[in-house]
Amino acid sequence: MNIGSRLQSVRTSKGLSQRELAKRVGVTNSTISLIEQNKVSPSVSSLKKVLDGIPISLADFFTMDLAGDASDGPFYAADDLPDLGSNGVHYFLVGKRRGTRQMCILREVMPPGSDTGETMLSHDGEEGGVIVQGQVEITVGERVRVLGPGEAYYFESRTPHRFRNVGNEPAILVSANTPPSF
């Protein structure tokens, strides 16, 4: 997917200049320009911050051209889960086309060494998940812990947080958050 041209398209459809979006987000307009030209590939946390300035959710940003492509459930094949990730981190969303979705369920795949970005994530609600495979370092506020298969986490999402694969194999997580932030 061409993230840069999609961002430009969404931004212009909302009547925003690069300068206005940059001002809303607290970055320089050259940062927005570099993303739109695909000269920089933003981390998930950076992209979410930019999209919050429009505002549009990560899910809507990545799947806006897929409306009506799949069933409303209740069952979903693996290839019916749109990938909302970037920079090698994959977030496969369950139930995207469900109009009244009140939670977000993701199957996450993180390559070795990948993370959600240097900027800590923070948003309304709660989130939790289970590590299925690999070793994931999770930072929640000042607390840091490496979790492995079968271990889990649950916290208030307004607390700044980030995830990092510290293992030598892809990490796989199944997570949920409410309200849906993807």
C-alpha positions in Angstrom: 0.0 0.0 0.0 1.2 3.5 -0.8 0.7 5.2 2.6 1.9 8.5 1.4 -0.6 8.9 -1.4 -3.4 7.6 0.8 -2.6 10.1 3.5 -2.5 12.9 0.9 -5.9 11.8 -0.5 -7.5 11.6 2.9 -6.0 14.9 4.0 -7.2 16.8 0.9 -10.6 15.1 1.0 -11.0 16.6 4.5 -9.9 20.1 3.2 -6.7 20.2 5.2 -3.4 21.6 4.0 -0.1 20.0 5.0 0.5 23.0 7.2 -2.9 22.7 9.0 -2.5 19.0 9.6 1.1 19.5 10.8 -0.1 22.2 13.2 -2.9 20.0 14.6 -0.4 17.2 15.2 2.5 19.2 16.4 5.0 18.3 13.7 6.6 20.3 10.9 4.8 20.5 7.5 7.9 19.0 6.0 7.3 15.9 8.1 3.8 15.5 6.5 5.3 16.2 3.1 8.0 13.5 3.5 5.4 11.0 4.6 3.2 11.8 1.6 6.2 11.5 -0.8 7.0 8.1 0.8 10.4 9.4 1.8 9.8 8.5 5.4 7.9 5.5 6.6 6.1 6.4 9.9 5.9 4.0 12.8 2.4 2.9 13.8 2.4 5.3 16.8 3.6 8.2 14.5 1.0 7.4 11.8 -1.8 7.1 14.5 -0.8 10.6 15.8 -1.0 12.1 12.3 -4.3 10.4 11.6 -5.7 11.6 14.9 -5.2 15.1 13.5 -7.5 14.5 10.6 -9.3 12.7 12.4 -9.5 9.2 11.0 -8.9 5.8 12.6 -6.1 3.5 11.5 -8.7 0.9 10.5 -10.6 3.4 8.3 -7.4 4.7 6.8 -6.2 1.2 5.8 -9.5 -0.3 4.8 -11.5 2.6 3.3 -11.4 1.0 -0.2 -12.5 -2.4 1.1 -16.0 -1.6 2.2 -18.4 -4.3 1.2 -15.6 -6.8 0.2 -16.3 -9.3 3.0 -19.0 -10.6 5.2 -20.1 -9.0 8.4 -19.3 -12.2 10.2 -19.7 -13.9 12.6 -16.8 -15.8 11.1 -13.7 -14.5 9.2 -11.1 -16.3 7.1 -7.5 -15.2 7.7 -7.5 -13.4 4.3 -10.6 -11.4 5.3 -8.6 -9.6 8.1 -7.2 -6.4 6.7 -3.6 -5.6 7.7 -3.5 -2.2 9.4 0.3 -2.3 10.1 3.3 -0.5 8.9 7.1 -0.8 9.1 6.9 -4.6 9.1 4.5 -4.9 12.0 1.2 -6.4 11.0 -2.1 -5.8 12.8 -4.9 -8.0 11.3 -8.3 -6.6 12.3 -11.3 -8.8 13.1 -14.7 -7.5 12.2 -13.7 -4.2 10.4 -17.0 -4.1 8.4 -19.1 -4.4 11.5 -20.8 -1.0 11.7 -21.5 -1.1 15.4 -18.1 -2.4 16.5 -17.5 -1.5 20.1 -14.1 -3.3 20.5 -11.1 -3.9 18.5 -9.6 -7.4 18.2 -6.3 -7.9 16.5 -3.9 -10.7 15.5 -0.5 -9.0 15.7 2.7 -10.2 14.1 5.9 -8.4 15.0 9.2 -9.4 13.2 12.3 -9.7 15.4 13.6 -6.3 16.5 10.4 -4.4 15.5 8.4 -2.1 17.8 5.5 0.2 17.8 7.8 3.3 17.6 9.8 5.4 19.9 6.8 7.5 20.7 4.7 5.9 23.4 1.0 5.2 22.5 -1.8 6.7 24.5 -5.5 6.6 23.8 -8.8 6.3 25.6 -10.0 2.9 26.9 -8.5 -0.3 28.0 -6.5 -3.0 26.2 -5.3 -6.5 26.9 -3.8 -9.4 25.1 -2.0 -12.7 25.2 1.4 -13.6 23.7 1.0 -16.6 21.5 4.6 -16.8 20.2 7.9 -15.0 20.8 9.2 -12.6 23.4 7.6 -9.1 23.7 8.8 -6.3 25.9 5.9 -4.2 27.0 6.3 -0.8 28.6 3.3 0.6 30.4 4.1 3.9 32.1 7.3 3.3 34.1 6.8 -0.5 34.2 8.6 -2.7 31.7 8.3 -6.5 31.4 9.2 -9.2 28.8 6.3 -11.6 28.2 6.4 -14.9 26.5 3.9 -17.5 25.2 0.8 -17.8 27.4 1.5 -14.6 29.3 -0.8 -11.7 29.1 -1.3 -8.0 29.8 -4.2 -5.7 30.6 -4.1 -2.0 31.3 -5.7 1.4 30.9 -4.7 2.7 27.5 -4.3 6.3 28.6 -1.1 5.2 30.3 1.7 5.7 27.7 2.7 2.3 26.4 4.8 0.6 23.7 5.6 -3.0 22.5 8.9 -4.3 21.2 9.8 -7.8 19.9 13.0 -8.6 21.8 13.2 -12.2 20.6 14.8 -13.9 17.6 11.5 -15.1 16.0 8.3 -13.3 15.0 6.1 -12.5 17.9 2.4 -13.2 17.6 -0.1 -11.6 19.9 -3.9 -11.6 20.1 -5.1 -8.4 21.6 -8.3 -6.4 22.2 -9.1 -2.9 23.2 -12.2 -0.9 23.8 -13.3 1.5 22.6 -11.9 0.5 19.2 -8.9 2.7 18.4 -8.0 0.8 15.2 
